[in-house]
């Protein structure tokens, strides 16, 4: 840099978390960037408009406005949840503040009234509770005679989900507490749908976000506004924030980045996006952000920006002056200062102890290493920076960051957000935690590789590891080899059982629809998954549909995977997912419905004795018998 950047320069950076991300803990990007900038003496601040928007929509006065709009919906067009809301409106307004206080941990004794099922109005979402079949206590199998806090948290979450459905049915059909208007951004080669949505009159949700944005800008008076979009379902909210900023502070410079941008907007050519933002940056944000600050302060020309799209005379231009990225050891410690830490909501959507970790509790987010040490999986964007550039922090630096975050937040729980945390680094971190006598709880994502011996797994558990998730993908050795996962089903069984034996919860990411996957492959894979749950190796899992991306090995060499790519759709916006023709011709949409039904039941301990073919809506002649031995997993485990 030409001269030090800091408070003495009178330059302030504001990072806002746009809706929607998550409600139980801050999405970490703003905390990472704010901590990094402050470590350099730069005046940086942050706020979470995703959380604040939800809390504003749930205020009694805003619910009264929602009621008025619901009354304007013709009676014959009202959904069941809207009718429920109108019929019990007074009970909703009387209970919402107390329920939020309970979910924020400010009024824990309310759990007894909520758990008794007489306090909250119960809409359509509660039908799932009674479907468990026990008339006197349908949740008794999950929570027992005690467990009142969790029982109440689950019921309160259903109550909030009912209200979210009302907002969706009355105000905006794209609304959700987790993904907002995702279809406008995900795999959209054309910017037209987003442009049309942004040109539409503001609805009640938009007006609420507009007010929150104005308050944040007035409170912080930034010179640079940073909006990080991790998912497609956060882009609409980010651009609405940018719209407001453009209207009330036309001179404010606005930068857009994040995981969605890094993957889907790498070929950006749409000038209309720059009606709302000045800069769009790619990959790790530290170096591009420093360059932008210098540029805005007149210390760096536009030709010396890093990984940055701008719009010049109506044409999108990409600039990338080669400079080294900030070493991961030097990116600083994330900070939660400025975020409404005491207002996050601990939710409990599914009655599964592992799955709850994503929505329950305020976890300090931490990264062991930038990138992935394996970077071979054929379905992954291994050519992109967030995967390909591996750079690990030392154990001493990691545990130093843990201690700083504990001192700042008062929370000792950590979620390691790596693509796949390296075993050697985890071992060193665990040893350092134990050496310092630090008492923490942590969980994260790994590869189910043979390096995770029982000895290492026990060390991780001793250091505070409570849960691990990893990719099993399609439980087929042929397809795992084609994917270059570097694991086998037998190996996964043994590793996950060691984790379970050490008291560590285990989650499996599962995939269907991979190139050349047949109905037979799918049936066999589900049989393996059934056995893994039955043997206590897995505690939860999630099936997602394979999507081919242009930056993955499959997208770059489709012939090696037996498929033919379809032409990318015309457009200048999101061009990442690419369609393909698989000659096997399996109906993966139909198979996916069966897989998701099966995994949902397996996570609740239901249906493990059923023939896996019963989950698929296929004639028996079209659904072959599994070729997997019914005791394959148990035999592998007995050989340990």
C-alpha positions in Angstrom: 0.0 0.0 0.0 1.1 3.5 -0.7 0.2 4.7 2.8 -1.4 3.3 5.9 -5.2 2.9 5.7 -7.1 3.4 9.0 -9.3 5.5 11.1 -7.0 8.5 10.6 -7.9 8.4 6.9 -11.6 8.9 7.7 -12.6 5.9 5.6 -15.2 3.5 6.8 -16.2 0.1 5.4 -19.7 -1.4 6.3 -20.3 -5.0 5.7 -24.0 -6.1 5.7 -25.3 -9.7 5.8 -28.2 -9.7 3.3 -31.4 -11.8 3.6 -31.6 -14.7 3.8 -28.8 -16.7 5.3 -29.4 -18.2 8.7 -31.1 -17.2 11.9 -29.2 -19.0 14.7 -25.8 -17.5 14.2 -24.2 -14.9 11.9 -23.1 -16.0 8.5 -19.3 -15.6 8.9 -18.2 -13.6 5.8 -18.8 -10.2 7.3 -17.1 -11.3 10.6 -14.1 -12.5 8.6 -13.7 -9.4 6.5 -14.4 -7.0 9.4 -11.8 -8.8 11.6 -9.3 -8.7 8.8 -9.7 -5.0 8.1 -9.6 -4.0 11.7 -6.3 -6.0 12.1 -4.9 -3.5 9.6 -6.3 -0.5 11.5 -9.1 0.1 9.0 -12.4 1.4 10.4 -14.7 -1.5 9.6 -18.2 -2.3 10.9 -21.0 -4.8 10.2 -24.6 -5.6 10.7 -27.0 -8.5 10.0 -30.0 -7.5 8.0 -31.0 -11.1 7.4 -31.8 -11.5 11.1 -33.1 -8.0 11.6 -35.5 -8.4 8.7 -37.0 -11.6 10.1 -37.3 -10.0 13.6 -39.0 -7.0 12.1 -41.5 -9.1 10.1 -42.4 -10.9 13.3 -43.2 -7.7 15.4 -46.8 -7.4 16.4 -47.2 -4.1 14.5 -45.8 -5.7 11.3 -48.0 -8.7 11.8 -51.0 -6.3 12.0 -50.0 -5.0 8.5 -49.7 -8.5 7.3 -53.2 -9.2 8.6 -54.6 -6.3 6.7 -53.1 -7.5 3.5 -54.3 -11.0 4.2 -57.9 -9.7 4.5 -57.5 -8.2 1.1 -57.0 -11.7 -0.4 -60.3 -13.1 -1.7 -61.7 -15.7 0.6 -61.6 -18.4 -2.0 -57.9 -17.7 -2.7 -56.7 -17.9 0.9 -54.6 -20.9 1.9 -55.2 -22.9 5.0 -52.3 -21.3 6.9 -53.6 -17.8 6.0 -57.1 -18.7 7.3 -55.5 -20.1 10.5 -53.5 -16.8 10.9 -56.6 -14.7 10.5 -58.7 -16.8 12.8 -56.1 -16.7 15.6 -54.5 -13.4 14.9 -54.8 -12.1 18.5 -53.1 -15.2 19.8 -50.2 -14.8 17.4 -49.7 -11.1 18.4 -50.0 -12.0 22.1 -47.4 -14.9 21.9 -44.9 -13.7 19.3 -42.7 -11.5 21.5 -42.5 -14.2 24.3 -41.8 -16.9 21.8 -38.9 -15.0 20.3 -37.5 -14.2 23.7 -37.6 -18.0 24.5 -35.8 -18.8 21.2 -33.2 -16.2 21.9 -32.5 -17.7 25.3 -33.9 -14.7 27.3 -36.9 -16.5 28.8 -36.1 -20.3 29.1 -38.9 -21.1 31.6 -41.5 -20.4 29.0 -40.6 -23.8 27.6 -43.1 -25.5 30.0 -46.1 -23.6 28.6 -45.0 -24.0 25.0 -44.4 -27.8 25.4 -47.8 -28.3 27.0 -49.3 -27.4 23.5 -51.8 -24.8 24.9 -49.8 -21.6 24.5 -49.1 -21.3 20.8 -51.7 -21.3 18.0 -51.0 -24.3 15.8 -51.3 -24.1 12.1 -50.6 -26.7 9.3 -47.0 -27.2 10.1 -48.0 -28.9 13.4 -49.6 -31.7 11.4 -46.2 -33.3 11.3 -46.2 -33.6 15.1 -49.4 -35.5 15.3 -48.4 -37.7 12.4 -46.0 -39.5 14.8 -49.0 -41.5 16.0 -48.8 -41.4 19.8 -52.1 -39.8 20.9 -51.1 -38.8 24.4 -47.6 -37.7 23.6 -46.6 -37.8 20.0 -43.2 -36.3 20.7 -42.5 -38.6 23.7 -40.2 -40.8 21.6 -38.0 -37.9 20.8 -37.9 -35.9 24.0 -39.0 -38.3 26.8 -40.3 -37.1 30.1 -37.8 -34.3 30.4 -36.3 -32.5 27.4 -38.8 -29.7 27.7 -36.5 -27.1 26.3 -35.9 -29.0 23.1 -39.6 -30.0 22.8 -40.6 -26.4 23.2 -38.0 -25.2 20.7 -39.3 -27.6 18.1 -42.9 -26.5 18.6 -41.8 -22.8 18.5 -40.0 -23.4 15.3 -43.1 -24.9 13.7 -45.0 -21.8 14.9 -42.5 -19.5 13.1 -42.6 -21.6 10.0 -46.4 -21.2 9.9 -45.9 -17.5 10.0 -43.3 -17.6 7.2 -45.8 -19.5 5.1 -48.3 -16.7 5.7 -45.8 -14.1 4.5 -45.2 -16.4 1.4 -48.9 -16.8 0.6 -49.9 -13.2 1.2 -47.0 -11.0 0.3 -44.4 -12.7 -1.8 -44.5 -16.3 -3.1 -40.7 -16.3 -3.2 -40.3 -15.7 0.5 -38.6 -18.1 3.0 -36.7 -17.7 6.2 -33.7 -19.5 4.6 -33.8 -18.8 0.9 -35.4 -15.7 -0.5 -36.3 -15.4 -4.2 -33.7 -18.1 -4.9 -35.2 -18.8 -8.4 -34.3 -15.3 -9.5 -30.6 -16.0 -9.2 -29.8 -19.7 -9.3 -28.5 -20.8 -12.7 -30.2 -17.8 -14.3 -28.3 -17.0 -17.5 -30.6 -14.0 -18.1 -30.7 -11.1 -15.7 -34.3 -10.3 -16.8 -36.2 -12.0 -14.0 -34.1 -10.2 -11.4 -34.4 -6.9 -13.2 -38.1 -7.3 -13.4 -38.3 -8.1 -9.7 -36.2 -5.1 -8.7 -38.3 -2.8 -10.9 -41.6 -4.0 -9.2 -43.2 -1.8 -6.5 -41.9 -2.5 -3.0 -44.1 -4.9 -1.1 -44.3 -5.0 2.7 -41.2 -7.2 3.0 -39.2 -4.9 0.7 -40.4 -1.8 2.6 -39.3 -3.3 5.9 -35.8 -4.1 4.4 -35.6 -0.6 3.0 -36.2 0.9 6.4 -33.6 -1.4 8.0 -31.1 -0.4 5.3 -31.7 3.3 5.9 -31.1 2.8 9.6 -27.8 0.9 9.1 -26.5 3.5 6.7 -27.4 6.4 9.0 -25.8 4.7 12.0 -22.5 3.9 10.3 -22.1 6.4 7.4 -19.8 4.2 5.4 -17.6 5.2 2.4 -17.7 1.6 1.1 -20.7 -0.8 1.4 -19.8 -4.5 1.1 -22.5 -7.1 0.3 -21.5 -10.7 0.4 -23.9 -13.2 -1.3 -23.1 -16.8 -0.2 -26.2 -18.3 -1.9 -28.6 -17.6 -4.7 -31.3 -17.0 -2.1 -29.4 -13.9 -0.8 -28.9 -12.0 -4.1 -32.4 -10.4 -4.3 -32.1 -9.1 -0.7 -28.6 -7.8 -1.4 -29.7 -5.9 -4.5 -32.7 -4.4 -2.6 -30.2 -3.2 0.0 -28.1 -1.7 -2.8 -31.2 -0.1 -4.3 -31.9 1.7 -1.1 -28.3 2.8 -0.7 -28.2 4.2 -4.3 -31.4 6.2 -3.6 -30.5 7.8 -0.3 -26.7 8.0 -0.7 -25.9 8.1 -4.5 -22.2 8.7 -3.9 -21.6 5.6 -1.8 -19.5 3.0 -3.4 -20.9 -0.6 -3.3 -19.0 -3.9 -3.7 -20.6 -7.3 -4.3 -18.9 -10.7 -3.7 -19.4 -14.0 -2.0 -19.8 -17.7 -2.7 -22.6 -17.2 -5.2 -20.7 -14.6 -7.2 -17.5 -16.8 -7.1 -19.2 -19.7 -8.7 -22.1 -18.4 -10.9 -20.9 -15.0 -12.0 -17.4 -15.7 -13.3 -18.4 -14.8 -16.8 -20.4 -11.8 -15.8 -21.3 -9.6 -18.8 -24.6 -8.0 -17.6 -24.2 -4.2 -17.3 -27.6 -3.7 -15.6 -26.2 -5.3 -12.4 -24.0 -2.2 -12.1 -27.1 0.0 -11.8 -26.9 -1.1 -8.1 -23.3 -1.9 -7.4 -19.9 -0.4 -8.5 -17.7 -3.5 -8.1 -18.1 -7.3 -8.3 -15.2 -9.2 -6.8 -14.2 -12.9 -7.2 -12.7 -15.4 -4.8 -11.1 -14.6 -1.4 -12.1 -11.1 -0.6 -9.2 -9.7 1.4 -6.8 -8.7 -1.4 -9.5 -7.3 -3.7 -11.0 -5.4 -0.8 -7.8 -3.7 0.0 -7.3 -2.7 -3.6 -10.8 -1.2 -3.7 -10.1 0.9 -0.6 -6.9 2.2 -2.2 -8.8 2.8 -5.5 -11.6 4.8 -3.8 -9.1 6.8 -1.9 -7.3 7.7 -5.1 -4.2 5.7 -4.3 -4.6 3.0 -7.0 -5.8 3.2 -10.6 -8.7 1.1 -11.9 -6.2 -0.9 -14.0 -4.6 -2.2 -10.8 -7.7 -3.8 -9.2 -7.7 -7.5 -8.3 -10.3 -10.0 -9.5 -12.8 -7.2 -10.0 -15.7 -6.5 -12.5 -16.6 -2.9 -13.2 -18.8 -1.3 -15.8 -17.2 1.3 -18.1 -19.3 3.1 -20.7 -22.0 0.4 -20.6 -19.6 -2.5 -21.0 -18.6 -4.9 -18.2 -14.8 -5.1 -17.7 -12.7 -7.6 -15.7 -9.5 -6.4 -14.1 -7.0 -8.6 -12.3 -3.6 -7.2 -11.6 -1.5 -10.1 -10.3 -0.6 -9.7 -6.6 -0.2 -12.4 -4.0 -3.2 -13.2 -1.8 -3.1 -12.6 1.9 -1.6 -15.7 3.6 -4.2 -17.5 5.6 -2.1 -17.1 8.8 -2.4 -13.3 8.3 -6.1 -12.8 7.6 -6.8 -12.1 11.3 -9.5 -13.3 13.6 -13.2 -13.0 12.8 -15.1 -10.6 15.0 -18.7 -10.6 16.0 -18.6 -7.0 17.3 -21.5 -5.0 15.8 -23.7 -8.0 15.2 -26.8 -8.5 17.3 -25.4 -11.6 19.0 -28.1 -11.8 21.7 -30.9 -11.7 19.2 -30.2 -14.9 17.1 -32.8 -17.6 17.3 -32.0 -21.2 18.3 -34.3 -23.3 16.1 -35.1 -27.0 16.0 -36.6 -28.0 12.6 -35.9 -31.7 12.6 -36.0 -34.2 15.5 -32.5 -35.3 14.8 -29.5 -34.5 17.2 -27.0 -34.1 14.4 -29.2 -32.2 11.9 -30.1 -29.6 14.6 -26.5 -28.3 14.7 -27.1 -26.2 11.6 -30.0 -24.3 13.1 -29.5 -24.5 16.8 -27.0 -22.5 18.8 -24.8 -19.5 18.2 -21.6 -21.1 16.8 -18.3 -19.2 16.4 -17.4 -19.9 12.7 -13.8 -20.7 12.1 -11.8 -22.0 9.1 -8.9 -24.4 9.5 -7.5 -23.9 5.9 -8.4 -22.0 2.8 -9.3 -24.4 0.0 -9.3 -28.2 -0.1 -6.3 -30.4 0.5 -7.8 -33.2 -1.7 -9.2 -31.1 -4.6 -9.9 -34.2 -6.9 -13.6 -34.8 -6.6 -15.0 -34.8 -10.2 -18.3 -33.1 -9.3 -16.6 -30.2 -7.4 -15.4 -26.8 -8.7 -11.8 -27.9 -8.2 -10.5 -25.3 -10.7 -11.8 -22.4 -8.7 -9.8 -20.5 -6.0 -11.9 -21.5 -3.0 -11.1 -25.1 -3.7 -7.8 -25.1 -5.6 -5.7 -22.7 -3.5 -4.9 -24.7 -0.3 -3.4 -22.6 2.5 -3.6 -23.9 6.1 -3.1 -22.0 9.3 -0.9 -23.3 12.0 -2.4 -25.0 15.1 -1.1 -22.2 17.3 -2.8 -19.5 15.1 -6.1 -21.5 15.0 -6.3 -21.9 18.8 -5.2 -18.3 19.3 -8.2 -17.4 17.2 -10.4 -19.7 19.3 -9.3 -18.0 22.5 -9.9 -14.5 21.1 -13.4 -15.5 19.9 -14.3 -17.0 23.2 -13.2 -13.8 25.0 -15.2 -11.7 22.6 -18.4 -13.7 22.4 -18.5 -15.7 25.6 -19.3 -18.8 23.5 -17.1 -21.9 23.5 -18.8 -23.6 20.5 -17.1 -23.6 17.1 -18.3 -24.7 13.6 -15.3 -25.3 11.3 -16.6 -24.2 7.9 -13.9 -25.8 5.7 -14.8 -27.6 2.5 -12.9 -30.6 4.1 -10.8 -30.0 7.1 -7.4 -31.8 6.7 -6.8 -34.6 9.2 -3.2 -33.5 10.0 -4.3 -30.0 10.8 -7.2 -31.3 13.0 -4.8 -33.5 14.8 -2.4 -30.6 15.5 -5.3 -28.4 16.5 -6.7 -31.0 18.9 -3.3 -31.5 20.5 -2.9 -27.7 20.9 -6.4 -27.4 22.5 -5.6 -30.2 25.0 -2.1 -28.7 25.7 -3.7 -25.4 26.6 -6.5 -27.0 28.6 -9.1 -25.2 26.5 -12.7 -26.4 27.0 -14.5 -26.1 23.7 -17.0 -27.9 21.6 -16.5 -28.1 17.8 -17.8 -29.7 14.7 -17.0 -29.5 11.0 -16.7 -31.1 7.6 -14.2 -33.8 6.6 -13.5 -36.6 4.2 -14.2 -40.1 5.4 -10.7 -41.2 4.7 -8.6 -43.9 6.3 -6.4 -41.3 8.1 -9.2 -41.0 10.6 -8.1 -44.0 12.7 -9.8 -44.8 16.0 -6.8 -43.2 17.8 -7.1 -39.9 15.9 -10.9 -39.9 16.3 -10.6 -40.4 20.0 -8.1 -37.5 20.2 -10.5 -35.3 18.3 -13.3 -36.3 20.7 -11.1 -35.6 23.7 -10.4 -32.1 22.4 -14.1 -31.3 22.1 -15.3 -32.7 18.7 -19.0 -33.4 18.9 -19.9 -34.0 15.3 -18.4 -34.5 11.8 -20.0 -34.4 8.4 -18.6 -35.8 5.2 -19.4 -36.7 1.6 -20.4 -40.3 1.0 -22.2 -39.1 -2.2 -23.4 -42.2 -4.1 -22.7 -45.2 -1.9 -21.3 -47.2 -4.8 -17.7 -48.2 -5.2 -17.9 -47.9 -8.9 -19.3 -44.4 -8.8 -17.0 -43.3 -5.9 -14.1 -44.3 -8.0 -15.5 -42.4 -11.0 -15.9 -39.4 -8.7 -12.3 -39.7 -7.5 -13.5 -39.5 -3.9 -10.6 -41.6 -2.7 -12.8 -43.6 -0.4 -14.8 -46.9 -0.5 -18.1 -47.7 1.1 -16.3 -50.2 3.4 -13.8 -47.6 4.4 -16.6 -45.1 5.1 -18.4 -47.7 7.3 -15.3 -48.3 9.4 -14.4 -44.6 9.8 -17.9 -43.5 10.7 -18.3 -46.3 13.2 -15.1 -45.2 14.9 -16.5 -41.7 15.1 -19.8 -42.9 16.5 -18.1 -45.2 19.0 -16.2 -42.1 20.2 -19.4 -40.3 20.9 -19.2 -38.1 17.7 -22.4 -37.5 15.7 -22.0 -38.3 12.0 -23.7 -36.7 9.0 -23.4 -37.9 5.4 -23.8 -35.8 2.3 -25.4 -38.0 -0.3 -25.9 -37.6 -4.0 -28.0 -39.0 -6.8 -28.1 -38.5 -10.5 -24.4 -38.7 -11.1 -23.4 -39.6 -14.7 -24.0 -43.2 -15.6 -25.9 -43.9 -12.3 -28.6 -46.4 -13.0 -31.7 -47.5 -11.1 -29.7 -50.5 -9.9 -27.0 -48.2 -8.6 -29.5 -46.1 -6.8 -31.2 -49.1 -5.1 -27.9 -50.6 -4.0 -26.7 -47.2 -2.7 -29.8 -46.8 -0.6 -29.3 -50.3 0.8 -25.8 -49.4 1.9 -27.2 -46.2 3.5 -29.9 -48.1 5.3 -27.3 -50.5 6.7 -25.0 -47.7 7.8 -27.9 -46.1 9.7 -29.0 -49.5 11.1 -25.4 -50.2 12.3 -25.1 -46.9 14.1 -22.5 -45.5 11.7 -24.6 -42.5 10.5 -26.9 -40.3 12.6 -28.2 -38.0 9.8 -27.8 -37.4 6.1 -29.1 -35.4 3.2 -29.6 -36.3 -0.5 -29.0 -33.7 -3.1 -29.3 -33.9 -6.9 -26.0 -33.9 -8.9 -25.6 -30.7 -10.9 -22.9 -30.4 -13.5 -20.9 -27.2 -13.4 -18.6 -25.7 -16.0 -15.7 -25.6 -13.5 -15.8 -29.2 -12.4 -13.9 -32.1 -14.0 -17.2 -33.5 -15.3 -18.0 -30.2 -17.0 -14.6 -29.9 -18.4 -14.3 -33.5 -19.7 -17.8 -34.9 -20.1 -16.7 -37.8 -22.4 -14.7 -39.3 -19.5 -18.0 -39.6 -17.6 -20.1 -40.9 -20.4 -22.3 -37.9 -20.9 -22.9 -35.2 -23.5 -23.2 -31.6 -22.4 -26.0 -29.4 -23.6 -25.1 -25.8 -24.9 -25.1 -23.2 -22.1 -28.2 -21.0 -22.4 -27.7 -17.6 -23.9 -27.2 -14.8 -21.4 -24.7 -12.6 -19.6 -25.5 -13.4 -16.0 -25.2 -16.7 -14.1 -23.5 -19.2 -16.2 -22.3 -22.1 -14.1 -24.7 -25.1 -14.2 -24.8 -26.9 -17.5 -27.3 -29.5 -18.6 -26.2 -32.9 -19.9 -27.6 -36.0 -21.6 -26.9 -39.3 -19.7 -27.6 -42.3 -21.9 -28.6 -44.4 -18.9 -31.9 -42.6 -19.0 -32.8 -43.1 -15.3 -35.6 -41.0 -13.9 -33.6 -39.3 -11.2 -36.5 -36.9 -10.2 -38.7 -39.9 -9.4 -35.8 -41.7 -7.7 -34.9 -38.6 -5.7 -38.3 -38.4 -4.1 -37.9 -42.0 -2.8 -34.4 -41.3 -1.5 -35.4 -38.2 0.4 -38.4 -40.0 2.0 -36.1 -42.8 3.0 -33.4 -40.6 4.5 -36.0 -38.5 6.4 -37.3 -41.7 8.1 -33.9 -43.2 8.7 -32.9 -40.0 10.6 -35.8 -40.6 12.9 -35.1 -44.3 13.3 -38.1 -45.3 11.2 -38.3 -47.8 8.4 -34.8 -49.4 8.8 -36.3 -52.8 8.5 -38.1 -52.1 5.3 -37.1 -53.4 1.8 -35.5 -50.3 0.3 -37.5 -50.8 -2.9 -40.6 -49.8 -1.1 -39.4 -46.2 -1.0 -39.5 -45.8 -4.8 -42.8 -45.2 -6.7 -41.9 -47.8 -9.3 -43.4 -51.0 -10.4 -41.5 -53.9 -8.8 -40.4 -55.1 -12.3 -38.6 -51.7 -12.9 -37.1 -51.6 -9.4 -34.5 -54.4 -9.1 -33.6 -56.2 -5.9 -30.5 -54.9 -4.2 -27.4 -56.9 -5.1 -25.8 -55.8 -1.8 -25.5 -58.4 0.9 -28.1 -57.5 3.7 -25.3 -57.9 6.3 -22.5 -56.3 4.3 -21.8 -53.4 6.7 -22.1 -55.5 9.9 -19.6 -58.0 8.4 -17.1 -55.2 7.6 -17.4 -53.9 11.2 -16.9 -57.3 12.7 -13.6 -57.5 10.8 -12.2 -54.5 12.7 
